[in-house]
Amino acid sequence: MTPFEKILAETDAEGVRLNAAQRARLTAAFQLRPVRAHNLLAVQGQPSTCEIALLAGCAASLARDAEGRETCLGLYRAPCILPPNMARTRDGVALADIEMIGDGTIACLDENALVALMLDDADIRDWANTIMRAELNRKVRREWALAVLPASEQLAWFRSDYPGFEGVFPHRHIASFLGITPVTLSRVRRRSGERNRG
């Protein structure tokens, strides 16, 4: 099974079943390309029109303020579809960078081309809407965790919702994603390790 087929299988599990012809249309529409570590898949403040499937590697969504301070908005590990372009842009302009963490492979499709496929095929439209709903659900879960959980429970939530990410992503990105400092994350991880050993 290819990485893109794995992505399609995940939406199958959520109730959207595409037939072989529909899968072939989607697979053919996305254009594959290799990407290197630290390449930007989207650039904050620049036009962005591409829907992106991450087929290999990891990426982080990073917003920077006027002083250059960085906030991590999202962490992504292949195989997955990155948040839909309309959810990460305003008036066609990217709200944050999407930076590769290590080398990888992506597949891109212009958002207008996807809209055309959605208008032509109700099942593909349901597939795309399922991806949007899943992204909204992830955002709501993260907002809830940041709003109500203490740092120790935030780490437990992160480990549950993002299994394996802790060993893949820079801890400064994880700390920012959780709304805590790297020092706090280090302390919470150390205490968690002590409890697990004890």
C-alpha positions in Angstrom: 0.0 0.0 0.0 1.4 3.4 -1.0 1.4 6.3 1.5 -1.4 8.0 -0.5 -3.4 4.8 -0.3 -2.9 4.8 3.4 -4.3 8.3 3.6 -7.3 7.2 1.6 -7.7 4.1 3.9 -7.9 6.4 6.9 -10.8 8.3 5.5 -12.4 5.0 4.6 -12.3 4.2 8.3 -14.2 7.5 8.9 -17.0 6.4 6.6 -16.0 7.8 3.3 -15.4 5.0 0.8 -14.1 5.9 -2.6 -14.1 3.4 -5.4 -11.1 2.4 -7.5 -11.8 5.0 -10.2 -12.2 7.8 -7.7 -9.0 6.8 -5.9 -7.2 6.8 -9.2 -8.5 10.3 -10.1 -7.2 11.7 -6.8 -3.9 9.9 -7.0 -3.4 11.1 -10.6 -4.3 14.7 -9.7 -1.7 15.1 -6.9 1.9 15.8 -8.1 4.7 14.1 -6.2 7.9 15.9 -5.3 10.8 15.2 -2.9 11.5 17.9 -0.3 14.6 18.5 1.8 14.9 19.3 5.5 13.9 22.9 6.4 12.2 23.4 3.0 9.1 25.6 3.4 5.9 24.1 2.0 4.1 27.4 2.7 5.6 30.7 3.6 3.9 33.1 6.0 2.7 36.2 4.3 3.1 34.7 0.8 0.4 33.3 -1.6 -0.6 29.7 -1.0 -2.9 27.7 -3.3 -1.8 24.1 -2.8 -3.4 21.2 -1.0 -0.6 19.1 0.4 -0.3 15.4 1.2 2.7 14.5 3.3 3.8 11.1 2.1 7.1 10.8 3.8 8.8 12.8 6.6 7.5 15.3 9.2 6.5 18.9 9.1 5.6 21.7 11.5 3.4 24.7 11.1 5.2 27.8 12.5 3.8 31.3 12.9 6.2 34.2 13.6 5.3 37.6 15.1 6.9 40.9 14.1 9.8 40.3 16.5 10.5 36.9 15.0 9.1 34.9 17.9 7.9 31.5 16.8 4.7 29.6 17.8 4.1 26.1 16.7 0.5 25.7 15.4 0.7 22.1 14.2 2.8 19.0 13.9 2.4 16.5 11.0 3.8 13.1 10.4 3.4 11.1 7.2 1.3 9.7 5.8 -1.3 12.5 6.2 -3.1 15.4 4.5 -2.0 18.8 5.8 -4.7 21.1 7.0 -6.8 22.3 3.9 -5.4 25.4 2.3 -8.5 27.4 3.2 -7.9 26.6 6.9 -4.3 27.9 6.8 -4.7 31.0 4.6 -6.5 34.3 4.6 -7.4 35.8 1.2 -5.0 33.3 -0.3 -2.1 34.3 1.8 -0.4 31.8 4.2 -0.9 32.5 7.9 2.2 30.4 8.9 5.2 28.7 7.5 5.0 24.9 7.0 8.6 23.7 7.5 9.9 20.2 6.8 11.5 18.4 9.7 14.0 16.3 7.9 13.8 15.1 4.2 10.5 13.8 2.9 8.0 13.5 0.0 4.9 15.5 -0.6 2.1 15.5 -3.2 0.5 18.8 -4.2 -2.8 19.7 -5.8 -4.0 23.2 -6.6 -7.0 24.0 -4.5 -9.0 25.0 -7.5 -8.3 21.7 -9.1 -9.6 19.9 -6.0 -12.7 22.1 -6.0 -13.3 21.0 -9.6 -13.1 17.4 -8.6 -15.4 18.0 -5.6 -18.0 19.6 -7.9 -17.8 16.8 -10.3 -18.0 13.9 -7.8 -20.1 13.9 -4.6 -18.0 11.2 -3.0 -14.7 13.1 -3.6 -16.5 16.1 -2.1 -17.4 14.0 1.0 -13.8 12.9 1.2 -12.5 16.5 1.2 -15.1 17.6 3.7 -14.2 14.7 6.0 -10.6 16.0 6.0 -11.8 19.5 6.9 -13.9 18.1 9.8 -11.0 16.0 11.1 -8.8 19.2 11.1 -11.5 21.1 12.9 -11.8 18.3 15.5 -8.0 18.3 16.0 -8.0 22.1 16.6 -10.9 21.9 19.1 -9.2 19.1 21.0 -5.9 21.1 21.2 -7.7 24.3 22.3 -9.5 22.3 25.0 -6.2 20.7 26.2 -4.4 24.1 26.4 -7.3 25.8 28.1 -8.1 23.3 30.9 -5.2 20.9 31.5 -2.1 21.5 33.6 1.3 21.0 31.9 1.7 17.4 33.2 -1.7 16.4 31.8 -1.1 18.3 28.6 1.9 16.0 28.0 -0.2 13.0 28.6 -2.8 14.3 26.2 -0.1 15.0 23.6 1.3 11.4 24.0 -2.2 10.0 23.6 -3.3 12.1 20.6 0.1 12.2 18.9 1.7 8.9 19.6 5.4 8.7 18.7 5.7 12.4 17.9 7.7 13.1 21.1 10.7 11.2 19.7 10.5 12.7 16.3 9.9 16.5 16.6 12.2 19.0 18.3 11.1 19.5 21.9 11.0 23.3 21.4 8.2 22.8 18.8 6.3 20.4 21.1 6.6 22.9 24.0 5.3 25.7 21.8 2.5 23.5 20.5 1.5 22.8 24.1 1.8 26.5 25.1 4.5 25.9 27.7 8.2 26.7 27.8 10.9 24.2 26.8 12.1 24.2 30.5 8.6 23.3 31.7 8.3 20.5 29.1 11.7 19.1 30.2 10.6 19.2 33.8 7.3 17.5 33.1 9.0 14.8 30.9 11.5 14.1 33.7 8.8 13.8 36.3 6.8 11.6 34.0 9.8 9.3 33.5 10.3 9.1 37.2 6.7 8.1 37.7 6.9 5.5 35.0 10.1 4.0 36.5 8.6 4.1 40.0 
